[in-house]
Amino acid sequence: MAGTMLIGMQAFVWLALLVVLLAIEAITLGLTTIWFAGGALVAFILAILQMDMLVQIAAFCVVSVLLLIFTRPAAARWLNRDRIKTNAQSLIGETAVVTEKVDNLAASGQVQVHGQYWTARAEEPSETIEKGKNVEIRQISGVKLIVKEV
């Protein structure tokens, strides 16, 4: 009788933890506790099957870590698939036209992209890119575009 009550209590604790973790996830929507909720669900099932408490705890830890490692990157990509890059970040990968010779040593260079003029620097420190050439925007450093001739 006491053993059955202990098993019921263990299952109740795992179920309560599962509900709390799911509630936190629902409030934050940040993919922070869902992985541990998966671990709590497995531990809850093991408690119902009357597995030892150490097995339940080990399963909770292992399942939580595995879910975190293997599913979080895919879930984050899936959730961010429709996110639109904003402002400057949307320029990365775009093609621009050099309007002033890009010369890192002379600290000069300007490109035009989407009707806007930006200060530009070459991706390779010793590279110069002549006016009129097309360049690919590789990254943004402060207010300067880092470009490479295409």
Accessible surface in RSA format (square Angstrom, percent):
REM  Atomic radii and reference values for relative SASA: ProtOr
REM  Chains: A
REM  Algorithm: Lee & Richards
REM  Probe-radius: 1.40
REM  Slices: 20
REM RES _ NUM      All-atoms   Total-Side   Main-Chain    Non-polar    All polar
REM                ABS   REL    ABS   REL    ABS   REL    ABS   REL    ABS   REL
RES MET A   1   203.11 105.2 156.97 103.9  46.14 109.9 129.30 109.9  73.81  97.8
RES ALA A   2    80.71  74.2  69.26 106.9  11.44  26.0  72.20 101.7   8.51  22.5
RES GLY A   3    43.73  53.9   0.00   N/A  43.73  53.9  36.93 101.3   6.81  15.2
RES THR A   4    93.94  66.8  88.64  89.9   5.30  12.6  59.73  80.2  34.21  51.7
RES MET A   5   142.92  74.0 133.09  88.1   9.83  23.4 105.50  89.7  37.42  49.6
RES LEU A   6   105.82  58.9 101.73  72.8   4.09  10.3 105.08  73.8   0.74   2.0
RES ILE A   7    41.53  23.6  41.53  30.9   0.00   0.0  41.53  29.9   0.00   0.0
RES GLY A   8    38.92  48.0   0.00   N/A  38.92  48.0  32.76  89.9   6.15  13.8
RES MET A   9   113.00  58.5 108.84  72.0   4.17   9.9  99.62  84.7  13.39  17.7
RES GLN A  10    24.24  13.6  22.76  16.6   1.48   3.5   7.87  16.7  16.38  12.4
RES ALA A  11    11.75  10.8  11.73  18.1   0.02   0.0  11.75  16.6   0.00   0.0
RES PHE A  12   126.29  63.2 122.51  75.9   3.78   9.8 125.81  76.3   0.48   1.4
RES VAL A  13    74.77  49.2  72.61  65.7   2.16   5.2  73.95  64.3   0.82   2.2
RES TRP A  14    16.48   6.6  16.48   8.0   0.00   0.0  16.48   8.8   0.00   0.0
RES LEU A  15    72.29  40.3  72.29  51.7   0.00   0.0  72.29  50.8   0.00   0.0
RES ALA A  16    40.30  37.1  32.82  50.6   7.48  17.0  39.96  56.3   0.34   0.9
RES LEU A  17    60.60  33.7  57.11  40.9   3.48   8.8  60.17  42.3   0.43   1.1
RES LEU A  18    20.54  11.4  20.54  14.7   0.00   0.0  20.54  14.4   0.00   0.0
RES VAL A  19    87.57  57.6  85.94  77.8   1.62   3.9  86.70  75.3   0.86   2.3
RES VAL A  20    79.79  52.5  77.86  70.5   1.93   4.7  79.79  69.3   0.00   0.0
RES LEU A  21    20.71  11.5  20.71  14.8   0.00   0.0  20.71  14.5   0.00   0.0
RES LEU A  22    79.19  44.1  75.13  53.8   4.05  10.2  75.46  53.0   3.72  10.0
RES ALA A  23    47.92  44.1  39.48  60.9   8.44  19.2  47.15  66.4   0.76   2.0
RES ILE A  24    68.70  39.1  68.03  50.7   0.67   1.6  68.70  49.5   0.00   0.0
RES GLU A  25    17.44  10.0  17.44  13.2   0.00   0.0  14.85  28.7   2.60   2.1
RES ALA A  26    69.09  63.5  48.94  75.5  20.16  45.9  54.88  77.3  14.21  37.7
RES ILE A  27   143.60  81.7 116.10  86.5  27.50  66.3 122.03  87.9  21.57  58.5
RES THR A  28    73.40  52.2  45.52  46.1  27.88  66.4  52.06  69.9  21.34  32.3
RES LEU A  29   145.28  80.9 119.31  85.4  25.97  65.3 122.27  85.9  23.01  61.9
RES GLY A  30    35.03  43.2   0.00   N/A  35.03  43.2  25.25  69.3   9.78  21.9
RES LEU A  31    30.91  17.2  29.74  21.3   1.17   2.9  29.74  20.9   1.17   3.1
RES THR A  32    73.50  52.3  59.83  60.7  13.67  32.6  62.33  83.7  11.17  16.9
RES THR A  33    19.97  14.2  19.97  20.2   0.00   0.0  19.97  26.8   0.00   0.0
RES ILE A  34    58.07  33.0  55.07  41.0   3.00   7.2  55.07  39.7   3.00   8.1
RES TRP A  35    15.59   6.3  15.59   7.5   0.00   0.0  15.49   8.3   0.10   0.2
RES PHE A  36    71.12  35.6  71.12  44.1   0.00   0.0  71.12  43.1   0.00   0.0
RES ALA A  37     2.46   2.3   2.19   3.4   0.27   0.6   2.39   3.4   0.08   0.2
RES GLY A  38    19.74  24.3   0.00   N/A  19.74  24.3  17.46  47.9   2.28   5.1
RES GLY A  39     0.00   0.0   0.00   N/A   0.00   0.0   0.00   0.0   0.00   0.0
RES ALA A  40     0.00   0.0   0.00   0.0   0.00   0.0   0.00   0.0   0.00   0.0
RES LEU A  41    80.75  45.0  80.75  57.8   0.00   0.0  80.75  56.7   0.00   0.0
RES VAL A  42    48.66  32.0  48.33  43.8   0.33   0.8  48.65  42.3   0.01   0.0
RES ALA A  43     0.00   0.0   0.00   0.0   0.00   0.0   0.00   0.0   0.00   0.0
RES PHE A  44    38.62  19.3  38.62  23.9   0.00   0.0  38.62  23.4   0.00   0.0
RES ILE A  45    82.42  46.9  82.24  61.3   0.18   0.4  82.42  59.4   0.00   0.0
RES LEU A  46    32.27  18.0  32.27  23.1   0.00   0.0  32.27  22.7   0.00   0.0
RES ALA A  47     0.04   0.0   0.00   0.0   0.04   0.1   0.00   0.0   0.04   0.1
RES ILE A  48    95.53  54.4  78.54  58.5  16.99  40.9  82.14  59.1  13.39  36.3
RES LEU A  49   115.66  64.4  93.83  67.1  21.82  54.9  98.08  68.9  17.58  47.3
RES GLN A  50   115.04  64.3  90.30  66.0  24.74  58.9  12.74  27.1 102.30  77.6
RES MET A  51    81.95  42.4  76.04  50.3   5.91  14.1  51.55  43.8  30.41  40.3
RES ASP A  52    87.94  61.6  73.55  73.2  14.39  34.0  33.45  78.7  54.50  54.3
RES MET A  53    67.88  35.2  65.57  43.4   2.31   5.5  65.57  55.7   2.31   3.1
RES LEU A  54   133.23  74.2 129.48  92.6   3.75   9.4 129.80  91.2   3.43   9.2
RES VAL A  55    62.94  41.4  59.57  53.9   3.37   8.1  62.44  54.3   0.50   1.4
RES GLN A  56     0.12   0.1   0.12   0.1   0.00   0.0   0.00   0.0   0.12   0.1
RES ILE A  57    73.80  42.0  73.80  55.0   0.00   0.0  73.80  53.1   0.00   0.0
RES ALA A  58    52.94  48.7  45.95  70.9   6.98  15.9  52.69  74.2   0.25   0.7
RES ALA A  59    18.43  16.9  11.60  17.9   6.83  15.5  17.86  25.2   0.57   1.5
RES PHE A  60    37.58  18.8  37.58  23.3   0.00   0.0  37.58  22.8   0.00   0.0
RES CYS A  61    62.76  47.5  59.23  66.1   3.54   8.3  25.44  64.4  37.32  40.2
RES VAL A  62    84.55  55.6  80.24  72.6   4.31  10.4  84.46  73.4   0.09   0.2
RES VAL A  63    35.87  23.6  35.11  31.8   0.76   1.8  35.87  31.2   0.00   0.0
RES SER A  64     1.45   1.2   1.45   1.9   0.00   0.0   1.45   3.1   0.00   0.0
RES VAL A  65    73.86  48.6  73.85  66.9   0.00   0.0  73.86  64.2   0.00   0.0
RES LEU A  66    85.22  47.5  84.06  60.1   1.16   2.9  84.41  59.3   0.81   2.2
RES LEU A  67    55.64  31.0  54.93  39.3   0.72   1.8  55.58  39.0   0.06   0.2
RES LEU A  68    63.41  35.3  60.03  42.9   3.38   8.5  60.03  42.2   3.38   9.1
RES ILE A  69    98.83  56.2  84.11  62.7  14.72  35.5  90.27  65.0   8.56  23.2
RES PHE A  70   143.53  71.8 120.79  74.8  22.73  59.2 123.11  74.6  20.42  58.4
RES THR A  71    53.33  37.9  51.67  52.4   1.66   4.0  52.43  70.4   0.90   1.4
RES ARG A  72    93.75  39.4  93.75  47.8   0.00   0.0  16.38  22.4  77.37  46.9
RES PRO A  73    67.60  49.3  59.09  53.9   8.50  30.9  66.67  55.0   0.92   5.7
RES ALA A  74    50.08  46.0  44.69  69.0   5.39  12.3  45.81  64.5   4.27  11.3
RES ALA A  75    26.20  24.1  19.73  30.5   6.47  14.7  25.67  36.2   0.53   1.4
RES ALA A  76    26.86  24.7  25.50  39.3   1.37   3.1  26.86  37.8   0.00   0.0
RES ARG A  77   162.05  68.0 152.33  77.7   9.71  23.1  79.91 109.2  82.13  49.8
RES TRP A  78   152.01  61.0 146.42  70.9   5.58  13.1 131.83  70.3  20.17  32.7
RES LEU A  79    91.67  51.1  67.43  48.2  24.24  60.9  67.94  47.7  23.73  63.9
RES ASN A  80    64.29  44.3  54.60  52.8   9.69  23.3  15.99  38.5  48.30  46.7
RES ARG A  81   140.33  58.9 103.61  52.8  36.72  87.4  52.00  71.1  88.33  53.5
RES ASP A  82   107.73  75.5  88.30  87.9  19.42  45.9  41.57  97.8  66.16  66.0
RES ARG A  83   179.36  75.3 149.63  76.3  29.72  70.8  60.21  82.3 119.15  72.2
RES ILE A  84   142.78  81.2 129.84  96.7  12.94  31.2 133.48  96.1   9.30  25.2
RES LYS A  85   126.66  61.8 111.44  68.4  15.22  36.2  79.44  71.5  47.23  50.3
RES THR A  86    94.95  67.5  87.90  89.1   7.05  16.8  63.40  85.2  31.55  47.7
RES ASN A  87   132.87  91.6 109.05 105.4  23.82  57.4  38.07  91.6  94.80  91.6
RES ALA A  88    27.97  25.7  24.65  38.0   3.32   7.5  25.65  36.1   2.32   6.2
RES GLN A  89    94.24  52.7  93.87  68.6   0.37   0.9  38.28  81.5  55.97  42.4
RES SER A  90    51.16  43.2  38.84  51.8  12.31  28.4  24.90  53.0  26.26  36.8
RES LEU A  91    10.87   6.1  10.87   7.8   0.00   0.0  10.87   7.6   0.00   0.0
RES ILE A  92    63.44  36.1  50.21  37.4  13.23  31.9  50.21  36.2  13.23  35.9
RES GLY A  93    46.22  57.0   0.00   N/A  46.22  57.0  22.44  61.6  23.78  53.3
RES GLU A  94    64.19  36.9  60.38  45.7   3.81   9.1   4.59   8.9  59.60  48.7
RES THR A  95    79.03  56.2  60.29  61.1  18.74  44.7  32.59  43.8  46.44  70.2
RES ALA A  96     1.34   1.2   0.00   0.0   1.34   3.0   1.34   1.9   0.00   0.0
RES VAL A  97    66.28  43.6  66.28  60.0   0.00   0.0  66.28  57.6   0.00   0.0
RES VAL A  98     1.30   0.9   0.00   0.0   1.30   3.1   0.00   0.0   1.30   3.5
RES THR A  99    34.58  24.6  22.83  23.1  11.76  28.0  23.84  32.0  10.74  16.2
RES GLU A 100    79.25  45.5  76.27  57.7   2.98   7.1  31.51  60.9  47.74  39.0
RES LYS A 101    86.44  42.2  83.43  51.2   3.01   7.2  37.67  33.9  48.77  51.9
RES VAL A 102     0.00   0.0   0.00   0.0   0.00   0.0   0.00   0.0   0.00   0.0
RES ASP A 103    25.24  17.7  25.24  25.1   0.00   0.0   1.42   3.3  23.82  23.8
RES ASN A 104    40.23  27.7  24.58  23.8  15.64  37.7  13.70  33.0  26.52  25.6
RES LEU A 105   157.71  87.8 124.03  88.7  33.68  84.7 126.59  88.9  31.12  83.8
RES ALA A 106    66.58  61.2  35.77  55.2  30.81  70.1  47.23  66.5  19.35  51.3
RES ALA A 107    69.09  63.5  51.34  79.2  17.75  40.4  51.46  72.5  17.63  46.7
RES SER A 108    31.92  27.0  28.34  37.8   3.58   8.2  24.83  52.9   7.09   9.9
RES GLY A 109     5.77   7.1   0.00   N/A   5.77   7.1   0.00   0.0   5.77  12.9
RES GLN A 110    61.22  34.2  61.22  44.7   0.00   0.0   2.97   6.3  58.26  44.2
RES VAL A 111     0.00   0.0   0.00   0.0   0.00   0.0   0.00   0.0   0.00   0.0
RES GLN A 112    60.84  34.0  57.15  41.8   3.69   8.8   6.50  13.8  54.34  41.2
RES VAL A 113     5.41   3.6   1.66   1.5   3.75   9.0   5.36   4.7   0.05   0.1
RES HIS A 114   128.10  70.0  88.31  61.4  39.79 101.8  75.06  77.4  53.04  61.7
RES GLY A 115    57.49  70.9   0.00   N/A  57.49  70.9  26.61  73.0  30.88  69.1
RES GLN A 116   104.08  58.2 100.43  73.4   3.66   8.7  31.16  66.3  72.92  55.3
RES TYR A 117   128.62  60.0  99.74  56.8  28.87  75.1  65.49  49.2  63.13  77.8
RES TRP A 118    50.45  20.2  46.09  22.3   4.35  10.2  49.58  26.4   0.86   1.4
RES THR A 119    55.10  39.2  49.55  50.2   5.55  13.2  14.14  19.0  40.96  61.9
RES ALA A 120     0.00   0.0   0.00   0.0   0.00   0.0   0.00   0.0   0.00   0.0
RES ARG A 121    40.16  16.9  40.16  20.5   0.00   0.0  16.84  23.0  23.32  14.1
RES ALA A 122     5.01   4.6   0.00   0.0   5.01  11.4   0.00   0.0   5.01  13.3
RES GLU A 123    57.83  33.2  38.90  29.4  18.92  45.1  15.33  29.7  42.49  34.7
RES GLU A 124    85.57  49.1  85.57  64.7   0.00   0.0  22.13  42.8  63.44  51.8
RES PRO A 125    96.32  70.2  95.20  86.8   1.12   4.1  95.67  79.0   0.66   4.1
RES SER A 126    96.11  81.2  75.08 100.2  21.03  48.4  44.83  95.5  51.28  71.8
RES GLU A 127    41.92  24.1  33.11  25.1   8.81  21.0  28.57  55.3  13.36  10.9
RES THR A 128    60.50  43.0  43.36  44.0  17.14  40.8  19.66  26.4  40.84  61.7
RES ILE A 129     0.60   0.3   0.00   0.0   0.60   1.4   0.60   0.4   0.00   0.0
RES GLU A 130    87.15  50.0  85.94  65.0   1.21   2.9  43.62  84.4  43.53  35.5
RES LYS A 131   148.70  72.5 128.19  78.7  20.51  48.8  73.06  65.8  75.64  80.6
RES GLY A 132    53.47  65.9   0.00   N/A  53.47  65.9  29.92  82.1  23.55  52.7
RES LYS A 133    94.39  46.0  91.82  56.3   2.57   6.1  42.18  38.0  52.21  55.6
RES ASN A 134    72.88  50.3  67.91  65.6   4.97  12.0   4.62  11.1  68.26  66.0
RES VAL A 135     0.00   0.0   0.00   0.0   0.00   0.0   0.00   0.0   0.00   0.0
RES GLU A 136    55.01  31.6  55.01  41.6   0.00   0.0   7.08  13.7  47.93  39.1
RES ILE A 137     0.19   0.1   0.00   0.0   0.19   0.5   0.00   0.0   0.19   0.5
RES ARG A 138    96.73  40.6  79.13  40.3  17.60  41.9   7.20   9.8  89.53  54.3
RES GLN A 139    92.41  51.7  92.41  67.5   0.00   0.0  18.32  39.0  74.09  56.2
RES ILE A 140    38.28  21.8  11.10   8.3  27.18  65.5  11.10   8.0  27.18  73.8
RES SER A 141    62.54  52.8  54.04  72.1   8.50  19.6  19.80  42.2  42.74  59.9
RES GLY A 142    72.21  89.0   0.00   N/A  72.21  89.0  43.12 118.3  29.09  65.2
RES VAL A 143   116.76  76.8 110.95 100.4   5.81  14.0 111.63  97.0   5.13  13.9
RES LYS A 144    75.76  37.0  75.76  46.5   0.00   0.0  26.54  23.9  49.22  52.4
RES LEU A 145     0.00   0.0   0.00   0.0   0.00   0.0   0.00   0.0   0.00   0.0
RES ILE A 146    21.64  12.3  21.64  16.1   0.00   0.0  21.64  15.6   0.00   0.0
RES VAL A 147     0.00   0.0   0.00   0.0   0.00   0.0   0.00   0.0   0.00   0.0
RES LYS A 148    71.86  35.1  71.86  44.1   0.00   0.0  43.98  39.6  27.88  29.7
RES GLU A 149    66.00  37.9  49.50  37.5  16.50  39.3  13.43  26.0  52.57  42.9
RES VAL A 150   106.64  70.2  48.26  43.7  58.39 140.7  81.96  71.2  24.68  66.9
END  Absolute sums over single chains surface
CHAIN  1 A     9684.3       8200.1       1484.1       6542.6       3141.7
END  Absolute sums over all chains
TOTAL          9684.3       8200.1       1484.1       6542.6       3141.7
